[in-house]
């Protein structure tokens, strides 16, 4: 019985789709279906109920899934323990990052790979790491905002509030608003969310304001560049703009006005069955990201 087929069966059972697993593994859908059929033939049982629109485990399939998941997790853990004791950690980790991610994460990845040079890290932008964790093949994800019901573990890393910022050149050109009400007459730079909604109703601790949007982008780096170039007032998370503030590219205005606190989390699967490379990067980020933010 091939271990690879068993692992493929577990992924199909978790995702409920041959197509999703094929995309995740970079395999033809027919290959995934054939290998599951081979496993069923070898076991002499039917693991899945199949229809044109639905795929579900049979009662025997559910029983097998529970047992084989435990066995595969134990095997992976044993393998990781051996590798940890006998050799340099190796492998590949896919890290999901939100579009409004702190670019300083790159310095942390560089430090991590200096310590573990045989571990490859792939950075993948995702709008919702909960929804895209399995379909996107993520090993770890960084998430801002409310956590969602899931079998994934979410560990809080930091908290942040949005701040009103502009560039010095903007102030020379337009002046500086002194109140939330006055802000509505100033050109602003706004973020477009993945669902298409433009964030031009800014909710603050002093009330909400419909702003005069002049530049809109769904890319955080582009939006920050536009603000730094004097194209509009921005309302952005403090942790993500700290470098630009430190350099003097932008300055905070009306400092008493900010958003409610938003939390940042690292999201990862339960420990059983994850690779050593995943464990090492997760533990590293849990320790270092709060240090990075507190040093800002």
C-alpha positions, 0 to 999 in steps of 0.5 A, a space after each residue: 500500500 503506497 504511502 503517497 496514495 494514503 496521503 492523497 486519500 486524506 487530502 481528498 477527504 479533507 477537501 471533498 474534491 478531486 479537483 481541489 486536491 489536483 490543483 493543490 498537488 499540481 496533478 491532473 485530476 484524472 491522476 488523483 481519481 485513478 490513484 484513489 480508485 487503486 487504493 479502493 481496489 487494494 482495500 476492497 472497499 468503496 471509500 467515497 460516494 461519487 456523483 457529478 456534483 458531490 463527493 463524500 466519504 462512505 461509512 467505511 471511508 470515514 472509519 478508514 480516514 480516522 485511523 489512517 490520519 492518526 497513523 500518517 501523523 505518527 509517521 510524519 512526527 517520527 520522521 521529523 524527530 529523526 531528521 531533527 536529531 540526525 541532520 540539518 532541517 530541510 523542506 519547503 514552507 508556503 507562508 500566506 500573507 495578507 495584501 496589507 502585510 508588513 514588508 519587514 517580514 522579509 528581514 525575518 525570513 532572511 534571518 530564518 534562512 540564515 539559521 536554516 539554509 536548507 529550508 525554502 520559503 514561498 511567500 504567497 499573498 492571500 486575501 483570507 488565509 482561512 478560506 484559502 489555507 487548504 485550497 491554496 496549499 498553505 502551511 502557515 498564514 498571517 491573518 489580520 482581523 477576526 478569527 474564523 471557526 476552523 480546525 486551524 490554530 490561531 495565535 495572537 501576535 500583535 495589535 494595531 490601530 489605523 492612523 491618519 497619515 499624509 506626506 509633507 508635500 501633501 500638507 504644503 499643497 493642501 494644508 492639514 485637516 484639524 478635525 474629522 469633519 474637515 477631513 471630508 473636503 481633503 483628497 484621500 487615498 482608499 483601499 479596495 477590498 477583494 470583494 470590490 468594496 472601496 474603504 471610503 467610509 472611515 470608522 474611527 474612535 471619534 465617529 465615521 466619515 465619508 471621505 473624498 476618494 481621489 486615488 484607489 488601489 487594491 495593492 497596499 504597497 501602491 497605496 502607501 507609495 501614492 500617499 508618500 507622493 502626496 496624492 491623498 490622506 491615508 488611513 492605514 494600520 500603524 504597524 504597516 506604515 512604521 518604516 515610512 513614518 520613521 523615514 519621514 516619508 509620511 507624518 501622522 495627522 490628528 493623532 487623537 483619531 484612530 480606529 479600534 484595535 485590530 489583532 494580527 494572528 499566525 494561523 497553522 494546523 495542529 502539530 500532529 503531522 506537520 513537517 519539521 520545517 513548518 514547525 521551525 518557521 512557525 515557532 520562529 515567527 511567533 517569537 520574532 514578529 512581536 519583537 519586530 513590532 515592539 521595536 518600531 
